[in-house]
Amino acid sequence: MPKTGGAISPRRILIVDDEPFVCDAVKLMLEFDGHHVETASNGKEALKIFEKGKFDLVVTDWKMPEMSGDQLADTIKNLVPEQPIVMITAHAEMLQSTNISLKSVDAIVPKPFLLDDLRKAIAKVTPHHEPEKKQGTRKREG
């Protein structure tokens, strides 16, 4: 049974990274905390998955072939403006010191990172998230 880590309630998360090892490692970290995780290896695949489901959060790498993480974030925010997006990247300092627009990214987690770093970013960008309630758990009035 997955642990919740006591940090944040479970979320539906889409992870996008072109490096399978990184994608699998992040997925395992998040599943350890009880999150439902889907993965994509590039921006185009991520958009197909995103359009089919509802996600509480998208976690994307920045440097990917064909579509960078900032381009993916812009596209997703055009579809769902309130969609929280976290970028994980080994290029955080460089991105923050250039003219590359990260207006669609809600938080950046520099690589390498620890699970706790990711937890803090998730809590920051989805602070008011409440887990979906199961049917039949609502109190009756009267």
VMD Tcl script that draws the C-alpha trace (Angstrom):
set ca {
  {0.00 0.00 0.00}
  {1.47 3.40 -0.99}
  {2.44 5.87 1.68}
  {1.03 9.36 1.66}
  {4.19 10.77 3.20}
  {1.97 12.91 5.38}
  {2.89 15.84 3.17}
  {0.09 16.20 0.63}
  {-3.07 14.41 -0.45}
  {-2.94 12.15 -3.54}
  {-3.16 13.80 -6.93}
  {-3.40 12.77 -10.59}
  {-0.07 13.75 -12.11}
  {1.27 13.66 -15.66}
  {5.07 13.41 -15.90}
  {6.83 14.36 -19.13}
  {10.51 13.59 -19.66}
  {12.37 12.26 -22.70}
  {14.80 10.30 -20.52}
  {13.10 7.03 -19.48}
  {15.22 6.64 -16.34}
  {14.23 10.10 -15.08}
  {10.59 9.57 -15.97}
  {10.49 6.22 -14.15}
  {12.34 7.60 -11.10}
  {9.96 10.55 -10.72}
  {6.97 8.25 -11.23}
  {8.21 5.92 -8.47}
  {8.79 8.85 -6.11}
  {5.30 10.18 -6.64}
  {3.63 6.78 -6.46}
  {5.46 6.28 -3.15}
  {3.37 9.19 -1.87}
  {0.15 7.64 -3.19}
  {-0.29 9.74 -6.33}
  {-1.80 8.34 -9.54}
  {0.85 8.93 -12.19}
  {0.88 8.76 -15.97}
  {3.97 9.37 -18.06}
  {4.86 10.68 -21.50}
  {8.24 10.70 -23.24}
  {7.70 13.93 -25.20}
  {5.44 16.94 -25.57}
  {3.25 15.53 -28.35}
  {2.57 12.33 -26.42}
  {1.88 14.40 -23.29}
  {-0.73 16.49 -25.09}
  {-2.56 13.37 -26.29}
  {-2.63 11.99 -22.75}
  {-3.54 15.39 -21.26}
  {-6.50 15.84 -23.60}
  {-7.93 12.43 -22.61}
  {-7.78 12.91 -18.84}
  {-8.00 15.39 -16.01}
  {-4.78 16.03 -14.13}
  {-4.19 17.92 -10.90}
  {-0.63 18.62 -12.00}
  {1.75 18.35 -14.95}
  {5.46 17.84 -14.19}
  {7.68 18.40 -17.23}
  {11.34 18.46 -18.12}
  {12.52 21.53 -20.02}
  {15.01 20.27 -22.57}
  {13.25 17.76 -24.82}
  {13.37 17.19 -28.59}
  {10.63 18.62 -30.84}
  {8.79 20.48 -28.05}
  {10.49 21.97 -25.00}
  {8.89 22.00 -21.58}
  {8.10 25.71 -21.77}
  {6.38 25.20 -25.14}
  {4.40 22.30 -23.67}
  {3.46 24.45 -20.66}
  {2.28 27.28 -22.95}
  {0.15 24.85 -24.99}
  {-1.41 23.28 -21.90}
  {-2.14 26.69 -20.32}
  {-3.88 27.73 -23.58}
  {-6.14 24.68 -23.19}
  {-6.60 24.91 -19.40}
  {-5.36 28.25 -18.01}
  {-5.57 27.17 -14.36}
  {-3.57 23.93 -14.89}
  {-0.66 23.78 -12.41}
  {2.68 23.00 -14.07}
  {6.02 22.21 -12.43}
  {9.22 22.13 -14.45}
  {12.11 19.90 -13.43}
  {15.36 20.80 -15.14}
  {19.13 20.69 -14.88}
  {19.11 24.14 -16.51}
  {17.18 26.10 -13.84}
  {19.81 28.82 -13.29}
  {20.33 29.32 -17.01}
  {16.58 29.55 -17.66}
  {16.05 32.10 -14.93}
  {18.86 34.30 -16.26}
  {17.74 34.34 -19.92}
  {14.84 35.77 -21.87}
  {13.12 32.39 -22.22}
  {9.53 32.89 -21.11}
  {8.44 30.63 -18.29}
  {5.14 32.45 -17.75}
  {3.20 29.18 -17.99}
  {5.36 27.39 -15.40}
  {4.18 27.66 -11.80}
  {7.33 26.27 -10.13}
  {10.81 25.09 -11.10}
  {12.59 22.21 -9.37}
  {16.31 22.07 -10.23}
  {17.89 18.69 -11.00}
  {19.18 16.85 -9.12}
  {16.40 16.97 -6.55}
  {15.07 15.03 -3.59}
  {11.54 13.75 -3.09}
  {11.00 16.45 -0.47}
  {11.86 19.16 -3.07}
  {9.19 17.76 -5.36}
  {6.69 17.52 -2.49}
  {7.21 21.19 -1.66}
  {6.68 22.25 -5.29}
  {3.51 20.15 -5.57}
  {2.11 21.59 -2.35}
  {2.99 25.12 -3.52}
  {1.22 24.90 -6.89}
  {-1.77 22.83 -5.74}
  {-2.34 24.19 -2.20}
  {-6.12 23.92 -2.16}
  {-6.34 20.45 -3.66}
  {-8.80 18.14 -1.98}
  {-8.92 14.44 -2.77}
  {-11.93 13.26 -4.73}
  {-14.64 12.04 -2.39}
  {-16.05 8.58 -2.91}
  {-19.74 8.29 -3.63}
  {-21.87 7.66 -0.59}
  {-19.64 9.51 1.88}
  {-21.67 12.71 2.00}
  {-23.52 13.33 5.28}
  {-27.27 13.41 5.08}
  {-29.01 16.55 6.21}
  {-32.08 16.54 8.41}
}
mol new
graphics top color blue
foreach p $ca { graphics top sphere $p radius 0.5 }
foreach p [lrange $ca 0 end-1] q [lrange $ca 1 end] { graphics top cylinder $p $q radius 0.2 }
display resetview
